[in-house]
């Protein structure tokens, strides 16, 4: 991830972003000294590198064994909590920005709530928070009812927030609510109960099946109840923390879009199946639709994650292939709506936005993606790679 991480820092600075950057990782092996040096060597980087797991182990908040289980997406909630920043913008390393994300700090949604979240695809699957339980109700509803609010100094709410009641996930139209590739959160505005709940969801609640004393060092004893095993990674923990903490939070009014994969437009021009894309979260439907970023590992990741290959890689060849495959179309900006249920999607996999259309991307997107790929190739060539053995 170092090549696209270093290229992301360069991209942000090239877009005019001046915000300080904290790069979070979990233990030395995940980001060795030579790789850290590459990040710190970027001109005007203003980068601080933080080993989240080592900090939490040293603070006696996690055991070393438990901390290794955060070498994945679940590091994100901990990164928000550990960060020295009050106002945090969490970014995935494989985001490709078209505009400076600092613009999000001044959006009415963020200014009103101290949060700004983006939606994931609407997937009508009987999984995760949407999974039907023995009584026929969705897992989400039981989870909300059985959460131990009093353990966090809260009274159980009479009803969920109106935002949740009006949502696709509460209506059981989707198994996914939030995309966590960009998350804005002001911790002082969230309040202590919300932050405690976020920690709880990422640690104990996530691993309900493990002995509590092994997983997280604490004297607090919480009752046993449903686990977050049904959720898909870290992403639902952000909005859930606010919902459970009974603090207002905001989502972009626009649904997730996607960019085209090679071959999409000739084969099915009204259905794209590529990487997730998000538009500027304007609340005025009459404002122009402006693409903000693409969560585009498939578009820009110079390390071929499909094969896991790295050692002895033909970086120029890989870069040339990525350049040739840069998308030229994106799903138009639109509102969330119900989609075909699992089993009724035909040959379309879960990445596809069925029937939501396609519109041409501005030529500037091609230029930005090309620049990002070239920067990633440059970093990959400078790195000290160890040969990777791929087992088949």
C-alpha positions in Angstrom: 0.0 0.0 0.0 3.0 2.3 0.3 3.1 3.3 -3.4 -0.5 4.5 -3.5 -0.2 5.9 0.0 2.8 8.1 -0.9 1.1 9.0 -4.2 -2.0 10.0 -2.2 0.0 12.4 -0.1 1.4 14.0 -3.2 -2.0 14.1 -4.8 -3.5 15.9 -1.8 -0.7 18.5 -1.8 -1.1 19.0 -5.5 -4.8 19.7 -5.1 -3.9 22.4 -2.6 -4.7 20.6 0.6 -2.8 22.0 3.6 -4.2 19.8 6.4 -1.6 17.9 8.5 -1.6 14.1 7.8 -1.3 11.3 10.3 -0.6 7.9 8.7 -1.8 5.1 11.0 -0.5 1.6 11.0 -0.4 -1.5 13.3 3.0 -2.6 14.5 6.4 -2.2 12.9 6.1 -5.0 10.4 3.1 -3.4 8.7 5.2 -0.2 7.8 8.9 -0.9 8.1 11.4 1.9 8.6 12.4 2.1 4.9 8.8 2.5 3.9 8.2 5.2 6.5 11.2 7.1 5.2 9.6 7.2 1.7 6.5 8.8 3.1 8.4 11.3 5.2 10.6 12.2 2.3 7.7 13.7 0.2 8.1 17.4 -0.3 5.8 19.5 1.9 4.3 16.2 3.2 3.6 17.4 6.8 3.1 13.8 7.7 3.3 12.1 11.1 3.4 8.3 11.3 1.7 6.6 14.2 1.8 3.0 15.3 -1.7 2.7 16.8 -1.3 -0.8 18.0 2.0 -0.2 19.9 0.4 2.9 21.5 -2.6 0.9 22.7 -0.5 -2.0 24.0 1.8 0.4 25.8 -1.2 2.1 27.4 -2.4 -1.3 28.6 -5.6 -0.9 26.6 -5.0 -3.9 24.3 -2.9 -7.0 24.7 -0.2 -7.5 22.0 -2.1 -10.6 20.8 -5.4 -8.7 20.5 -3.8 -5.8 18.8 -2.6 -7.9 15.8 -6.3 -8.4 15.0 -6.4 -4.8 13.9 -4.1 -5.2 10.9 -7.1 -4.6 8.7 -10.0 -2.3 8.1 -10.9 -2.4 11.8 -7.9 -0.1 12.5 -10.0 2.7 11.2 -12.2 3.3 14.3 -9.1 3.1 16.5 -7.3 5.5 14.3 -10.0 8.1 14.8 -9.9 7.6 18.5 -6.1 7.7 18.8 -5.6 10.7 16.5 -4.5 13.9 18.3 -6.9 15.8 16.0 -10.3 16.8 17.3 -11.6 17.1 13.7 -10.7 14.0 11.9 -11.0 13.2 8.2 -10.4 9.5 7.7 -9.2 8.6 4.2 -8.6 5.3 2.5 -5.2 5.1 1.0 -6.7 4.0 -2.4 -8.9 7.1 -2.8 -8.4 9.1 -6.0 -9.5 12.7 -5.3 -10.8 15.0 -8.1 -11.2 17.9 -5.7 -9.4 18.9 -2.5 -11.3 17.0 0.3 -10.7 20.0 2.6 -13.9 21.5 1.0 -15.9 19.0 3.1 -15.0 20.9 6.3 -17.2 23.8 5.2 -20.3 21.8 4.1 -23.5 22.6 5.9 -23.9 18.9 6.9 -20.5 18.8 8.6 -20.9 22.2 10.3 -24.4 21.3 11.6 -23.5 17.9 13.1 -19.7 17.5 13.2 -20.0 14.5 11.0 -20.2 13.7 7.3 -20.6 10.1 6.1 -21.1 8.6 2.7 -23.4 5.8 1.6 -22.3 2.4 0.3 -24.1 0.5 -2.5 -27.7 -0.5 -1.9 -27.5 -4.3 -1.8 -30.7 -6.1 -1.0 -29.1 -9.2 0.7 -30.2 -11.1 3.7 -26.8 -10.6 5.4 -25.1 -8.6 8.1 -27.3 -6.0 9.7 -30.1 -6.9 7.4 -30.0 -10.6 8.2 -33.4 -12.0 9.4 -33.4 -13.5 12.9 -35.5 -16.3 14.4 -38.4 -13.9 14.9 -38.2 -12.6 11.3 -36.9 -9.2 12.3 -33.7 -7.8 10.9 -30.6 -8.2 13.1 -30.3 -4.4 13.2 -33.6 -3.9 15.0 -32.7 -6.5 17.7 -29.3 -5.0 18.1 -30.7 -1.6 18.7 -33.2 -2.9 21.2 -30.7 -5.0 23.2 -27.8 -2.6 23.3 -26.8 -1.9 27.0 -27.4 1.9 26.9 -27.1 2.3 30.6 -23.5 1.0 30.6 -22.7 4.2 28.7 -24.8 6.5 30.9 -27.7 6.6 28.4 -31.4 5.8 28.6 -32.7 3.5 25.9 -34.5 5.5 23.3 -38.2 5.1 22.6 -37.5 4.9 18.9 -34.5 5.1 16.5 -33.6 8.5 15.1 -35.8 9.8 12.3 -32.8 9.6 10.0 -32.5 5.9 10.6 -36.2 5.3 10.4 -36.1 6.9 6.9 -33.1 4.9 5.7 -32.7 2.0 3.2 -31.2 -0.2 5.9 -34.0 0.2 8.4 -36.5 -0.5 5.6 -34.5 -3.7 4.9 -33.6 -2.7 1.4 -29.9 -3.1 1.9 -27.3 -4.9 4.0 -24.8 -2.0 3.7 -25.3 1.6 4.9 -22.0 3.3 5.1 -18.9 3.5 2.9 -15.9 4.3 5.2 -13.5 5.4 2.5 -14.0 9.0 3.7 -15.3 9.7 7.2 -15.5 13.2 8.8 -16.0 13.3 12.6 -15.5 16.0 15.2 -14.8 14.2 18.5 -15.6 17.1 20.8 -19.0 17.4 19.2 -19.6 13.7 19.2 -19.2 13.5 23.0 -17.7 11.0 25.3 -20.5 8.4 25.1 -20.3 8.2 21.3 -16.5 7.7 21.5 -16.8 5.1 24.1 -19.4 3.2 22.0 -17.1 3.4 19.0 -14.3 1.9 21.0 -16.6 -0.8 22.3 -17.9 -1.7 18.9 -14.4 -2.0 17.5 -13.1 -4.1 20.3 -15.4 -6.1 22.6 -18.6 -6.0 20.5 -16.7 -7.1 17.4 -15.3 -10.2 19.2 -18.1 -11.1 21.5 -17.2 -14.8 21.2 -13.7 -14.2 22.8 -13.1 -14.0 26.5 -13.5 -10.3 27.5 -10.4 -10.3 29.7 -8.2 -11.6 26.8 -9.4 -9.1 24.2 -9.5 -5.8 25.9 -8.0 -4.8 29.3 -10.7 -3.2 31.3 -12.5 -3.4 34.6 -15.9 -2.6 33.0 -18.2 -5.6 32.9 -20.8 -5.4 30.1 -23.7 -7.8 29.7 -23.6 -10.3 26.9 -25.7 -9.5 23.9 -25.6 -9.7 20.1 -22.3 -9.4 18.2 -21.3 -7.3 15.2 -20.1 -10.4 13.4 -22.9 -9.8 10.8 -21.5 -6.4 9.7 -19.1 -6.1 6.9 -16.0 -4.7 8.4 -15.5 -1.5 10.3 -17.7 0.8 8.3 -21.1 0.5 10.1 -19.4 1.2 13.5 -19.2 5.0 12.7 -22.9 5.8 12.2 -24.0 3.2 14.7 -21.9 4.9 17.4 -23.9 8.1 16.9 -27.2 6.3 16.6 -26.6 4.3 19.8 -25.2 7.5 21.5 -28.4 9.4 20.4 -26.3 12.2 18.8 -27.3 13.6 15.4 -25.2 12.6 12.4 -25.3 13.3 8.7 -24.9 11.4 5.4 -24.4 12.8 2.0 -27.8 13.0 0.3 -26.4 11.2 -2.7 -26.2 7.5 -3.3 -22.9 5.8 -4.0 -21.9 5.7 -7.7 -19.3 3.6 -9.4 -16.9 4.1 -12.3 -16.8 1.7 -15.2 -14.7 -1.4 -15.4 -13.2 -2.2 -18.8 -15.9 -3.6 -21.0 -18.8 -2.3 -19.0 -20.2 0.3 -21.4 -20.2 -1.9 -24.6 -21.7 -4.8 -22.7 -24.3 -3.0 -20.6 -24.3 0.8 -21.0 -26.9 1.4 -18.3 -25.1 -0.7 -15.6 -21.5 0.0 -14.4 -19.7 -2.4 -12.1 -16.4 -0.8 -11.0 -14.9 1.0 -8.1 -17.0 3.1 -5.7 -17.4 6.9 -6.5 -18.8 9.7 -4.5 -20.1 13.1 -5.6 -19.7 16.4 -3.7 -22.4 16.2 -0.9 -24.3 19.4 -1.8 -27.8 19.5 -0.3 -29.2 21.5 -3.2 -30.3 19.2 -6.0 -30.0 22.1 -8.5 -26.3 22.4 -7.9 -24.1 20.8 -10.6 -23.1 17.2 -10.0 -19.4 17.3 -9.2 -17.4 14.1 -8.7 -15.4 14.3 -5.5 -13.4 11.0 -5.4 -13.2 7.4 -6.5 -12.3 4.7 -4.0 -10.2 3.1 -6.8 -7.7 0.5 -5.8 -8.6 -1.3 -9.1 -7.9 2.0 -10.9 -4.6 3.1 -9.3 -3.0 0.4 -7.2 0.3 -0.4 -8.8 0.7 -3.6 -6.7 -1.4 -6.2 -8.5 -3.7 -7.1 -5.6 -5.4 -9.7 -7.8 -2.3 -11.9 -7.7 -0.5 -10.6 -4.7 2.6 -10.3 -6.8 5.3 -7.8 -5.8 8.8 -9.2 -6.0 10.4 -8.7 -9.3 7.4 -6.9 -10.7 7.4 -5.1 -14.0 6.3 -1.8 -12.6 6.3 0.0 -15.9 4.2 -2.8 -17.5 1.7 -2.7 -14.6 1.5 1.0 -14.8 0.9 0.9 -18.6 -2.0 -1.5 -18.0 -3.6 0.7 -15.4 -3.2 3.7 -17.7 -4.9 1.8 -20.5 -7.8 0.9 -18.2 -8.6 4.3 -16.7 -12.4 4.6 -16.6 -14.2 7.0 -18.9 -17.6 6.7 -17.4 -19.3 7.0 -14.0 -22.8 6.4 -12.7 -24.7 9.7 -12.7 -25.4 11.3 -9.3 -28.6 9.9 -7.9 -30.6 9.2 -4.7 -30.7 5.8 -3.0 -33.4 3.5 -4.1 -34.4 -0.2 -3.7 -32.5 -2.7 -5.9 -33.1 -6.2 -7.0 -32.8 -8.8 -4.2 -30.0 -11.3 -4.0 -30.7 -14.1 -6.5 -32.5 -11.7 -8.8 -29.5 -9.7 -10.1 -28.9 -12.0 -13.1 -25.2 -12.1 -14.0 -24.5 -8.8 -12.2 -22.3 -9.1 -9.0 -22.6 -6.8 -6.0 -20.4 -4.1 -7.4 -22.9 -3.4 -10.2 -25.4 -0.5 -10.0 -28.1 -2.1 -12.1 -29.9 0.3 -14.4 -28.5 3.5 -12.9 -26.9 4.6 -16.1 -23.6 6.0 -17.2 -22.2 9.5 -18.0 -18.9 10.4 -19.4 -16.1 11.5 -17.0 -14.4 14.8 -17.6 -11.0 14.5 -19.3 -9.4 16.0 -16.2 -10.2 12.7 -14.4 -8.0 10.9 -16.9 -5.2 13.3 -16.3 -5.5 13.1 -12.5 -5.6 9.3 -12.6 -2.6 9.1 -14.9 -0.6 11.4 -12.7 -1.4 9.3 -9.6 -0.4 6.0 -11.4 2.9 7.5 -12.5 3.6 8.7 -9.0 2.8 5.2 -7.6 5.1 3.6 -10.2 7.9 5.9 -9.2 7.6 4.9 -5.5 7.3 1.2 -6.2 10.6 1.3 -8.1 12.3 2.9 -5.1 11.0 0.4 -2.6 12.9 -2.6 -1.2 10.6 -5.5 -2.1 10.7 -8.9 -0.7 9.7 -11.8 -3.0 6.1 -12.8 -2.5 5.1 -16.5 -2.9 1.6 -16.9 -4.2 -0.1 -20.2 -3.3 -2.7 -21.5 -5.7 
